[in-house]
Amino acid sequence: MKNTKNFITITFVVLNLALLLIANTSIAFFNKYKMQYAPIGASVGQSLQEQLDELNRQLEEVQRQKQGLQSQLDEDSYFISGYSSELSRLYGEADLYNKQIQELTIEIQQLELQIASLNKDIDKQKAGIAQTEGTIGGLEEESAARIQENYFNFRLYRSTDDASTVFNLTNINNFFKTSQYKELIQSDTNNVMVELAELKQQLQDKKKDLGDKLVQVNKDKEIVDVKKTDLAKKKEESDIKIAEYQSKLSLLQAQSNNTTQRIYEFNDNQAQLQAQANRVQQDIFNSYVPADDGQYVVSGTYIGKQGCTGLCTGAHLHFMVYINNQLQNPCGYLKDGIVDGCGGGYLDAPLSGNIQFTSGFGNRCFWWGDSNYCDYHTGIDIIGSPWNAPVFATHDGYVHKFSNDGYGAQYVILCQNRDCSGLKTGYWHLSEF
C-alpha cells in the first residue's frame, strides 16, 4: 500500500512538472509568434488591436505623404497652366512678328523693284538727254556752216566789177533763190533746235523727278529695313522666352509625371494597407468577447445617431452583419420594404423614414478626394434624414459602444448572445450614442 502511495505521489509530481513545462513552452511559443488568427480571447483581441493601430498609423502616414504629393502636384499644375498660357501668348506674338516680317520683306522687295525700275528709267533718260544734246550740237554746227556759206557768197558777189556784176546779175536769181532756201533751212533748223531744247528740258525734268522718287524710295526702304530689324530683334527675344518657358514647362511636366506616379504608388500602398486594416478590423469584430454583459435592448431601441465620424465622405450609417463570426451581406437580412433592393430577412430597420441606399456590400471602387479608391466593403451604407437621424437596434441583444475604431469613428456592436456568438450587427460613423 505504501509503495502504491509513493508511486501515485511520484506520478502526480511528474505529471505536474510535465504540465508546467508544456504550459511554459506554449506561452513562450505564443509570445514569440503572435499569430494573426489565434483563439478568441481578450489577449488576442488586444494583439489584433495593436496591429490595427499600427496599420492605422501607417495609413495616416501614407495619407499625409500623399497629401503632400498632391499639394506639389496641384502647385505644379498651377505653374504648368500659367506657363502654357504664357507660351500660347508668346507663340501668338511670335507668329504675329513672323507675319509682320514677311509683310516688310515683301514691301522691301517691292521697293527694291521700284528702285531698279527708277534707275533703269533714269539711265534711259540720261541716254535720251545725251542723244538730244548730240542732235542739237549737230544742228547747231550745220546751221553755223550754212550761215558761214551765205556770208561768203554775199561777200563774194558784192566785191566783183561791172562786168562781173553783169555776169553775176545774170545769175542773181539763183543767188537769191539759194539764199532764201538756206534761210528756210535755217528757220526749220531753228525750229527743230527749239523743239529739241524743249525735249531736253522735259527729259531733264523727268530725270530730276525720277531722281527725287528714287531718293524717297530709298528712304522708304531704309525705314522698312529698320522696322524689319526691330521686328527681327523682338522675334529673337520672343523665341528666347519661348525656349525658356518650354524648358521650365518640360521640367515641370516631368516633375508632375513623377509626382503622379508616386501618388499612384501611394494609392496602391494605401489600398493594400486599407485592405489589411479592414481584415484586422473584421478579425477584431469576429474575435471580440465583451468584458461585461452590456446593456440588453430589444429591437427598435434607440442606440445612437447617424453621423460622419472616422473615415467618411458624408453623414451615413455603415451597417454590418455577422453570423457565427462570418461576415454577411446585410442586404439579405433586412425585412422587405426597408431599403430598395434589399429584403427577405428578419432584421428591423436601423433608421426610420425614407432610407437611401448609397453603397453595397463587397468589392467596390469609388472616387474619394483626388483619386480612385477601391476596397472590400464590409457592410452597406444607408442614409436617413436628417443628417443626425436616430439609429435603432435591428434585433434584440447586448449593446457594446466604442468611441474610436482607429480612425475616430464611433460605433456600436449589438450581440444577440452574451459572448457575441450567433447574430452580431455593427453600426458605424455615429455622431453620438
Buried (B, 14 or more C-beta within 10 A) or exposed (E): EEEEEEEEEEEEEEEEEEEEEEEEEEEEEBEEEBEEEBEBEEEBBEBBBEBBEBBBEBBEEBBEBBBEBBEBBEBBBEBBEBBBEBBEEBEEBBEBBEEBBEBBEEBBEBBEEBBEBBEEBBEBBEEBBEBBBEBBEEBEEEBEEBBEEBEEBEEEBEEEEEEEEEEBEEEEEEBEEBBEEBEEEBEEBEEBBEEBEEBBEBBBEBBEBBEEBBEEBBEBBEEBEEBBEEBBEBBEBBEEBBEEBEEBBEEBBEBBEBBBEBBEEBBEBBBEBBBBBBBBBBBBBBBBBBEEEBEEBEBBBEBBBBBBBBBBEEBBBBBBBBEEBEBBBBBEBBBEEBBEEBBEBEBBBBBBEEBEBBBBBEEEEEEEEEBEBBBBBBBBBBBBBEBBBBBBBBBBBBBBBBEEBBBEBBBBBBBBEBEBBEBBBBBBBBBEB
